Amino acid sequence: MEWNFESIETPELIRVLCSGIFTSADFAAVFDELLLLPSWHLRIPLLFDYREVEVTGTSPMELMAASNNFIGHNANLAYTRISILFGSQESYETGLRFAAITRQGTEAFVKMFCEEEQAINWVVPQSQRPIDYASGPSRLNRPHAIFGK
């Protein structure tokens, strides 16, 4: 799996764009790298864009390994809002299996989505977005392609 990070200032958020085939080793590497970003700080909202990631063939063992890694980062992720965006219903269902495995061991707030606008609105609610009249609407408020279930 390949990934890159996009730090967004308004609203404050880190977007992680991923592509390729999901592995628990890559999943762990993403989090290790994320925590070293200059823009990283506790409770910064995170949006993982997995629309270009193949997750449907992920084995239960790989999901468990990814979950264990995620839980291992609980001290850094506690009370953080994390949206995970998928490109298909099958991928979304794999994400739900990951969430079910992870839910009891984390204090992060994690939610799965198939629609980008919903993922953004949940991870950074409109009420928490600053209004910048000088620059106009945030680029996150522009219409987005919608990937239905």
C-alpha positions as CSV (number, residue, x, y, z in Angstrom):
1,M,0.0,0.0,0.0
2,E,1.2,3.5,-0.7
3,W,0.2,6.7,1.1
4,N,0.8,10.4,1.5
5,F,-0.3,13.0,3.9
6,E,-2.1,16.2,3.3
7,S,-2.2,18.7,6.2
8,I,-5.2,21.1,5.9
9,E,-5.2,24.2,8.0
10,T,-8.9,25.3,7.6
11,P,-10.5,23.3,9.0
12,E,-7.6,21.7,10.8
13,L,-7.3,18.1,9.7
14,I,-4.8,15.6,8.3
15,R,-6.0,13.6,5.3
16,V,-4.2,10.4,4.5
17,L,-4.5,9.3,0.9
18,C,-3.9,5.6,0.4
19,S,-3.8,3.3,-2.6
20,G,-2.8,-0.3,-3.4
21,I,-3.4,-3.5,-1.4
22,F,-4.0,-3.3,2.3
23,T,-1.5,-5.0,4.7
24,S,-1.3,-4.7,8.4
25,A,2.4,-3.9,8.1
26,D,1.6,-0.9,5.9
27,F,-1.2,0.1,8.2
28,A,1.3,0.2,11.1
29,A,3.8,2.2,9.0
30,V,1.2,4.8,8.2
31,F,0.6,5.4,11.9
32,D,4.3,5.5,12.7
33,E,4.9,8.1,10.0
34,L,1.7,10.1,10.9
35,L,2.9,10.6,14.5
36,L,6.1,12.2,13.2
37,L,4.5,14.8,11.0
38,P,5.1,18.5,12.0
39,S,1.3,19.1,11.8
40,W,0.5,16.2,14.1
41,H,-0.8,16.9,17.5
42,L,-3.2,15.1,19.9
43,R,-6.8,15.1,18.8
44,I,-6.3,16.5,15.4
45,P,-9.1,15.1,13.2
46,L,-8.0,12.4,10.7
47,L,-9.5,11.4,7.4
48,F,-8.2,8.2,5.9
49,D,-9.1,8.0,2.2
50,Y,-9.1,4.3,1.4
51,R,-11.2,4.6,-1.9
52,E,-8.2,3.4,-3.9
53,V,-7.2,0.6,-1.4
54,E,-8.1,-3.0,-2.0
55,V,-9.3,-4.2,1.4
56,T,-12.0,-6.8,0.5
57,G,-9.5,-9.7,0.4
58,T,-8.1,-8.8,3.8
59,S,-8.0,-11.9,6.1
60,P,-9.3,-11.9,9.6
61,M,-5.7,-12.3,10.8
62,E,-4.6,-9.1,9.0
63,L,-7.6,-7.2,10.4
64,M,-6.7,-8.4,13.9
65,A,-3.0,-7.4,13.4
66,A,-4.1,-3.9,12.2
67,S,-6.5,-3.6,15.1
68,N,-3.8,-4.5,17.6
69,N,-1.5,-1.9,16.1
70,F,-4.3,0.7,16.2
71,I,-5.0,-0.1,19.8
72,G,-1.3,0.2,20.5
73,H,-1.4,3.8,19.5
74,N,-4.3,4.5,21.8
75,A,-2.4,7.0,23.9
76,N,-1.9,9.1,20.8
77,L,-5.3,8.6,19.3
78,A,-7.6,8.8,22.4
79,Y,-10.5,11.1,21.8
80,T,-9.5,11.8,18.2
81,R,-12.2,11.8,15.5
82,I,-11.1,9.5,12.6
83,S,-13.1,9.1,9.4
84,I,-12.3,6.2,7.1
85,L,-13.6,6.6,3.6
86,F,-14.2,3.6,1.3
87,G,-15.0,3.4,-2.4
88,S,-17.4,0.4,-2.3
89,Q,-19.9,-1.3,-0.1
90,E,-17.7,-4.4,0.1
91,S,-14.8,-2.3,1.3
92,Y,-17.0,-0.4,3.8
93,E,-18.1,-3.8,5.2
94,T,-14.5,-4.8,5.7
95,G,-14.0,-1.5,7.5
96,L,-17.0,-2.3,9.8
97,R,-15.3,-5.7,10.7
98,F,-12.2,-3.8,11.6
99,A,-14.2,-1.4,13.8
100,A,-16.0,-4.3,15.5
101,I,-12.7,-5.9,16.4
102,T,-11.1,-2.5,17.5
103,R,-14.0,-0.8,19.3
104,Q,-13.5,-2.2,22.8
105,G,-9.8,-1.5,22.9
106,T,-9.7,2.2,21.8
107,E,-10.8,5.5,23.0
108,A,-10.6,7.1,19.5
109,F,-13.9,7.9,17.8
110,V,-13.8,6.0,14.5
111,K,-16.5,6.0,11.8
112,M,-16.6,4.4,8.3
113,F,-18.1,6.2,5.3
114,C,-18.7,5.7,1.6
115,E,-19.4,9.4,0.9
116,E,-16.7,12.0,1.2
117,E,-18.9,14.8,2.2
118,Q,-20.3,12.8,5.1
119,A,-16.8,11.7,6.2
120,I,-15.6,15.3,6.3
121,N,-18.7,16.7,8.0
122,W,-18.4,14.0,10.7
123,V,-14.7,14.3,11.4
124,V,-14.8,18.2,11.5
125,P,-18.4,19.3,12.2
126,Q,-19.4,22.6,10.6
127,S,-19.7,24.2,14.0
128,Q,-16.0,23.6,14.6
129,R,-14.9,25.2,11.4
130,P,-13.6,28.7,11.5
131,I,-15.1,31.2,9.1
132,D,-12.6,33.0,6.9
133,Y,-14.4,35.7,5.0
134,A,-11.3,36.9,3.2
135,S,-10.6,33.6,1.4
136,G,-14.1,32.5,0.7
137,P,-15.5,29.0,1.3
138,S,-13.1,26.4,2.5
139,R,-12.1,24.0,-0.3
140,L,-13.5,21.2,1.8
141,N,-17.0,22.8,1.4
142,R,-16.9,22.5,-2.3
143,P,-19.0,19.8,-3.9
144,H,-17.4,16.4,-3.9
145,A,-17.8,13.3,-6.0
146,I,-20.2,11.0,-4.1
147,F,-19.4,7.3,-3.9
148,G,-22.7,5.6,-3.0
149,K,-23.1,2.3,-1.2
